[in-house]
């Protein structure tokens, strides 16, 4: 006889039409109504919009934190290589030359327009 395993965990995704019921404090509900009215939306659509925008913001914030951490690690590794003499330094005049060339290209593009 084959043993059948039953999972008691809830599904990770909700169906598009599954309602979520919760209590909302009066002041928060009033704010939601004003938000919805200002945008010509129903309360449900306004709530979905607010939740979606906030989740997008949170995800973007996390992505930014990951990118900043990666940049820090890269900068730190480069600094270590420089201090160990494994990464050559660029002379200041070379940096100035590269920037001046870029400025000259921008000036010539503006003249052509």
C-alpha positions in Angstrom: 0.0 0.0 0.0 1.3 3.4 -1.0 1.4 6.1 1.7 -0.1 9.4 0.7 1.2 12.6 2.1 -1.1 15.4 2.8 0.1 19.0 2.9 -1.6 21.3 5.4 0.2 24.4 4.1 -2.0 27.0 2.4 -1.3 27.7 -1.3 1.2 30.5 -1.9 -0.9 32.3 -4.5 -4.5 33.3 -4.2 -7.0 32.9 -7.0 -7.9 36.2 -8.7 -11.4 36.3 -7.2 -10.7 35.2 -3.6 -11.9 37.9 -1.2 -9.9 39.1 1.7 -11.9 40.2 4.7 -10.4 42.3 7.4 -11.4 45.1 9.8 -10.2 48.5 9.0 -10.0 51.3 11.5 -12.5 54.1 10.8 -9.8 56.8 10.2 -8.0 54.5 7.7 -11.2 53.7 5.9 -12.0 57.4 5.6 -8.5 58.0 4.2 -9.1 55.1 1.7 -12.5 56.6 0.6 -10.9 60.0 0.1 -8.1 58.5 -1.9 -10.6 56.5 -4.0 -12.8 59.5 -4.7 -9.9 61.7 -5.7 -9.0 59.2 -8.3 -12.5 58.2 -9.4 -12.0 54.7 -8.1 -14.1 52.3 -6.1 -12.7 51.4 -2.6 -11.6 47.9 -3.7 -9.7 49.2 -6.7 -8.1 52.0 -4.6 -7.1 49.5 -2.0 -5.6 47.1 -4.6 -3.7 50.1 -6.1 -2.3 51.2 -2.8 -1.2 47.7 -1.9 0.3 47.1 -5.3 2.3 50.4 -5.2 3.5 49.8 -1.7 4.7 46.3 -2.6 6.4 47.6 -5.7 8.1 50.2 -3.5 9.3 47.6 -1.0 10.6 45.3 -3.8 12.5 48.2 -5.4 13.9 49.2 -2.0 15.2 45.7 -1.5 16.7 45.6 -5.0 18.5 48.9 -4.3 19.9 47.6 -1.0 21.2 44.5 -2.8 22.8 46.6 -5.5 24.3 49.0 -3.0 25.8 46.1 -1.0 27.3 44.7 -4.3 28.8 48.1 -5.1 30.3 48.4 -1.7 31.9 44.9 -1.9 33.3 45.8 -5.4 34.7 49.1 -4.1 36.2 47.4 -1.1 37.8 44.7 -3.2 39.2 47.3 -5.5 40.6 49.4 -2.6 42.3 46.3 -1.2 43.9 45.5 -4.5 45.1 49.1 -4.8 46.6 49.0 -1.3 48.2 45.6 -2.0 49.7 47.0 -5.2 47.8 44.6 -7.4 45.7 47.4 -9.1 47.4 50.2 -11.0 46.4 53.7 -10.1 45.4 56.1 -12.9 47.2 59.4 -13.1 45.0 62.4 -12.4 45.9 63.9 -15.8 44.5 60.8 -17.5 41.2 61.2 -15.6 41.0 64.9 -16.6 41.8 64.0 -20.2 38.9 61.5 -20.4 36.5 63.9 -18.9 37.6 66.8 -21.2 37.1 64.5 -24.2 33.6 63.7 -23.0 32.8 67.4 -22.6 34.1 68.2 -26.0 31.9 65.5 -27.6 28.9 66.9 -25.8 29.7 70.5 -27.0 30.1 69.3 -30.6 26.7 67.4 -30.4 25.0 70.5 -29.2 26.4 72.6 -32.0 25.1 70.2 -34.6 21.5 70.4 -33.3 
